[in-house]
């Protein structure tokens, strides 16, 4: 009776210990590769922000070289340099979306007058609706967007509002509002810090 009672518990404990060891070993064995892939993904996002072309099938080494030739990093701030001249900066922007946080990098020209581009690094919005903020159709409209005439921190204004310069994602009003709000706030904060206002 005792043997039949303890046997399943012992068996399940041993089985759990074996699978836990296997999972821990796999996590330890792949941690470096996962870290490399995350770093590579961030490099690709920053290259995208600055509209620096690269071959998506290129080796990690060639993307690393392209990145290190043109981009320098200081904490979360990335600086794009071409021929010894600063072309722009990329800084993080984040805030709440409809279902979770939205994180992105925003590129702005060296004179702070033009958005160079933006890339979403993390978002949890509804696929096919709010999740389309990560699509080229939405992101492309921020490429070379003039923000020099913006007043009171209104850098992103959705059409058809007066002064509108971008389009919201159709069917994702709350996500679109979240994106414009976080962009306007974080651009304003970045410019105030850079210009010393």
C-alpha positions in Angstrom: 0.0 0.0 0.0 2.8 2.5 1.0 4.8 1.5 -2.0 1.9 2.1 -4.5 1.2 5.5 -2.8 4.7 6.9 -2.9 5.7 5.4 -6.3 3.7 7.9 -8.4 4.9 10.9 -6.3 8.6 9.7 -6.6 8.2 9.1 -10.3 6.6 12.5 -11.0 9.2 14.3 -8.8 12.0 12.6 -10.7 10.4 13.3 -14.1 9.9 17.0 -13.1 13.5 17.3 -12.0 14.8 15.8 -15.3 12.7 18.1 -17.5 13.6 21.1 -15.3 17.3 20.3 -15.7 16.8 20.0 -19.5 15.0 23.3 -19.8 17.6 25.1 -17.6 20.4 23.6 -19.7 18.8 24.7 -22.9 18.2 28.2 -21.6 21.8 28.5 -20.4 23.1 27.1 -23.7 21.1 29.5 -25.9 21.3 32.6 -23.7 24.2 34.1 -25.6 22.6 33.4 -29.0 19.3 35.0 -27.8 21.2 38.1 -26.6 23.0 38.3 -30.0 19.7 38.1 -31.9 18.2 40.8 -29.7 21.2 43.1 -30.3 21.0 42.4 -34.0 17.3 43.1 -34.1 17.9 46.5 -32.4 20.6 47.3 -34.8 18.3 46.6 -37.7 15.6 48.8 -36.2 18.0 51.7 -35.7 19.3 51.3 -39.3 15.6 51.4 -40.4 15.0 54.6 -38.4 17.8 56.3 -40.2 16.8 54.8 -43.6 20.2 53.2 -44.0 19.7 50.3 -46.4 21.0 46.8 -45.6 20.5 43.4 -47.0 18.1 41.5 -44.7 19.8 38.2 -45.5 23.3 39.7 -44.8 25.5 38.1 -42.2 25.5 39.3 -38.6 29.1 40.5 -39.1 28.2 42.7 -42.1 25.3 44.3 -40.4 27.5 44.8 -37.3 30.1 46.5 -39.4 27.5 48.7 -41.2 26.1 49.7 -37.9 29.4 50.4 -36.2 30.6 52.5 -39.3 27.6 54.8 -39.2 26.1 54.7 -35.7 27.5 55.5 -32.2 25.6 54.7 -29.0 25.5 56.6 -25.8 23.1 54.8 -23.5 19.8 54.8 -25.2 20.7 57.6 -27.6 22.0 56.6 -31.1 23.8 59.1 -33.3 24.0 58.7 -37.1 27.2 60.1 -38.7 27.9 60.2 -42.4 31.3 61.4 -43.7 32.2 62.8 -40.3 29.0 64.9 -40.1 26.1 64.2 -37.7 23.0 63.4 -39.7 20.6 62.7 -36.8 19.7 61.1 -33.5 17.5 58.2 -32.5 16.0 58.2 -29.0 13.5 55.9 -27.3 9.9 56.7 -26.9 7.4 54.7 -24.9 3.9 54.9 -23.4 0.7 52.9 -22.8 -1.3 51.6 -25.8 -4.7 50.0 -25.7 -3.6 46.6 -24.4 -0.1 47.2 -23.2 3.0 49.3 -23.6 4.3 50.6 -26.9 8.1 51.1 -27.3 9.8 52.6 -30.2 12.8 54.6 -31.4 12.3 57.9 -33.1 14.9 59.4 -35.5 15.3 63.2 -35.7 17.6 65.3 -37.9 20.6 67.0 -36.4 18.8 70.4 -36.6 15.8 68.9 -34.9 13.5 70.0 -37.7 12.7 66.7 -39.4 11.6 63.3 -38.2 13.8 60.8 -40.0 11.7 57.8 -39.2 10.5 55.6 -36.4 10.5 51.9 -35.6 8.4 50.0 -33.1 10.5 47.7 -30.9 7.7 46.3 -28.8 3.9 46.5 -28.8 0.9 44.3 -27.7 -1.8 45.8 -29.8 -4.5 43.8 -31.5 -3.1 42.0 -34.6 -4.7 43.3 -37.8 -6.0 46.4 -36.0 -3.8 48.4 -33.6 -0.9 46.0 -34.4 -0.7 47.7 -37.8 1.3 50.5 -36.1 4.3 48.3 -36.9 3.5 48.1 -40.6 5.4 50.0 -43.2 2.2 51.7 -44.4 1.9 53.4 -41.0 5.6 53.9 -40.2 6.5 55.2 -43.7 4.5 58.4 -43.2 6.9 59.5 -40.5 9.9 59.3 -42.9 11.3 62.9 -43.4 8.3 64.5 -41.7 8.8 68.2 -41.2 8.2 69.1 -37.5 9.8 72.6 -37.6 6.5 74.4 -37.5 5.0 72.4 -34.6 3.6 74.4 -31.8 2.8 73.5 -28.2 4.2 70.0 -28.6 1.9 69.0 -31.4 4.3 67.3 -33.7 2.0 64.5 -34.8 -1.5 65.5 -35.8 -3.8 63.1 -37.6 -5.7 64.2 -40.6 -8.3 65.6 -41.2 -7.7 67.8 -38.2 -6.3 71.3 -39.1 -2.5 71.0 -39.5 -2.7 67.2 -39.9 0.5 65.6 -41.1 -0.2 61.9 -40.7 -3.0 59.3 -40.9 -4.2 57.2 -38.0 -4.6 53.5 -38.4 -8.2 52.8 -39.6 -10.2 51.0 -37.0 -7.6 51.5 -34.3 -8.5 54.9 -32.9 -7.3 54.4 -29.3 -4.0 52.8 -30.4 -3.5 55.7 -32.9 -4.2 58.3 -30.2 -1.8 56.5 -27.9 1.0 56.6 -30.5 0.5 60.4 -31.2 0.4 61.2 -27.5 3.5 59.3 -26.6 5.3 60.7 -29.7 4.4 64.3 -29.0 5.3 64.0 -25.3 8.6 62.2 -25.9 9.7 64.4 -28.8 9.0 67.5 -26.7 11.0 66.0 -23.8 13.9 65.1 -26.0 14.0 68.6 -27.7 13.8 70.3 -24.3 16.7 68.3 -23.0 18.8 68.8 -26.2 18.1 72.5 -26.6 18.3 73.2 -22.9 14.8 74.7 -22.6 
